[in-house]
Amino acid sequence: MLQSGMYRPLFQDRRDAGRQLGSRLAAHAHRDDTLVLGLPRGGVIVASEVARALEAPLDVLVVRKLGAPHNEEFAIGAIASGGVVVVDRDLVRGLQVPPWELEALIGRERRELQRRELLYRGARPFPSLADRVVIVVDDGLATGATMRAAVDALRERRPARVIAAAPVGASEACEMLVRVADACVCAAIPEPFGGVGVWYEDFAQTTDEEVIAVLEQASDHGVTSQSR
């Protein structure tokens, strides 16, 4: 049984977490081939600080978690731009999710993904990833399903390397991502894990407006992916 008070926050907020994560990725700073992609919503805030630390362009990759029926916070898979669908079949069988319910869930999340693509990106095309080192950033890795979908989606675009990165992650998620990405970088892999939010003093939900503002600010300063 985990006791309340067992956890001590490692990060003040997502911006502080991004600065700490950026220091772990310093080997990729000041390089022409580095691109930072944030996963909405909270991952974009973290990614903005990583991009600032590395002096690298910033962009967004839209991924949607597939939450289990009756427990949306528990991920059984994820979808990403480009039609990528990642489903943990063992979890689906264990939870006895019927095929029709899974397909309905995927359909709903696909519509939300398309809405966010239009909202965050508008008419701006997705950047070319050829020969680039892509650092894809989220605000934490619990199951790793969302990040795995992101990595699979990026592989379709043939980058030189894909690095999964987050301020904090569960050991199981990080071990899985090491196998599917070229590297997985976490500022902290605490045991016991207990969930992403417990490691932040402020883990308030990020809004669409905040994501748009961060991307617009990056564009105003000439550090979006289109600057390459």
GUMARPA-388942 format. One record per residue (C-alpha): residue in one letter; y, z negated, x. Coordinates in steps of 0.02 Angstrom, whole numbers, plus 50000, padded with zeros to 5 digits. Each point is the difference from the previous one (the first is absolute). Example, Ala and Ser with C-alpha at 12.3 -4.5 7.8 and 13.67 -1.06 7.14 Angstrom:
<recs>
A497754961050615/S501725003350069/
</recs>
This chain:
<recs>
M500005000050000/L501695005250071/Q501304986449993/S501785003349945/G501134998850151/M498665007350114/Y501045015650023/R501625000650097/P501055015849977/L500045011650150/F501425010849936/Q501644996249915/D499945016049898/R499465018250016/R501425004450118/D499544985950118/A498185005549989/G500515017850044/R500944994250154/Q498504990050059/L498825014549967/G501185012050089/S499844989750160/R498115002749994/L500275018849992/A501255001350142/A498915012450095/H500495013049869/A501884997450017/H501205013750054/R498715013949979/D500315016849918/D498285000349920/T500054983249908/L500224999449811/V500004984249894/L499405001049819/G500194985449879/L498874996649852/P500994995749842/R500634989049953/G500034985350122/G499325009850146/V501555011050004/I501104984850036/V498854994750143/A499915018050063/S501895001650005/E500094986050128/V498555007350099/A500885016950004/R501614991650054/A499124990850142/L499125015850060/E501515011349971/A498825011249901/P500255009749838/L499504991849837/D499215007449844/V498934994649853/L498185003049953/V499594996049820/V498344991149973/R499404990849844/K498744985949996/L498595001249874/G499944982549927/A498414993349922/P499974999249810/H500614982849941/N500584996050178/E501275012850058/E500364990950164/F498205002450058/A499875017350078/I498455010449969/G500775015350081/A501605010150016/I500725017449982/A501285009050107/S501065015650003/G498985015750024/G498644995449875/V499144987150111/V498944987349903/V499154985450089/V498834989249893/D498934985450057/R498405004849908/D499164983350040/L501424990549915/V499995011949852/R498144997149976/G500154981350025/L501394998749871/Q499065011649883/V501495011649977/P499405014649892/P500395017850060/W501165003649853/E501054984550038/L500125004550184/E500565017849958/A501304993349878/L500654988150134/I500135014150127/G500925010749873/R501294986449963/E500324996650183/R500125018550039/R501405001849872/E500914985250077/L499775007350173/Q500795016349944/R501454990549922/R500334990850161/E499855015750105/L501405007849898/L501024984050001/Y499914996450186/R499915017650072/G500805011349870/A500015017850065/R499854994650182/P498375007050072/F498714989250085/P500255000750190/S498905010150115/L498764988650088/A499275012550124/D499904992550176/R500864984149944/V499504981750018/V500164993149824/I500214981249977/V499654995849818/V500654982949950/D499644987949857/D500604982149975/G498234993150014/L498165004549999/A498894990549879/T498555011749963/G500735014650098/A499605012149858/T501795006149980/M500215002750186/R498335009050010/A500565012349865/A501605002750098/V499045003550161/D498835012149910/A501495009049923/L500845001850169/R498445006850084/E500125015149884/R501655004450086/R499274999650176/P501124988050097/A499624996250182/R499654981749959/V500104988349850/I500394981750030/A499814987649857/A501244985750019/A500474984349905/P500774983150040/V498464990649938/G498235004749952/A498304993149956/S498755002050141/E498795010149891/A501365012349952/C500565002250179/E498225002850061/M499755013349867/L501625008850044/V499595000450185/R498545011349951/V501015012049891/A501685000550093/D500325003150184/A500644982250014/C500424985249889/V501444988750054/C500354983449915/A501264987250059/A498824986449935/I498194999049939/P499914981949938/E498424990849948/P499804995549861/F501035014349930/G500434993949825/G501025015349948/V501495009750067/G501374990549909/V499594982850071/W500585005650173/Y501765004149940/E501374987749953/D500745013549888/F498755012349926/A501015005249847/Q499485016449922/T500895015050072/T500875011249874/D500105019049990/E501874998450029/E499724990850165/V498785013350060/I501215014049957/A501444991050086/V499004997650160/L499505018450004/E501785005649964/Q500664988750137/A498775007550124/S500565017349946/D501844995550021/H499664994350178/G499035015750043/V498334991350023/T498965007549861/S498495010650039/Q501045015649973/S500994996250158/R498595006550110/
</recs>
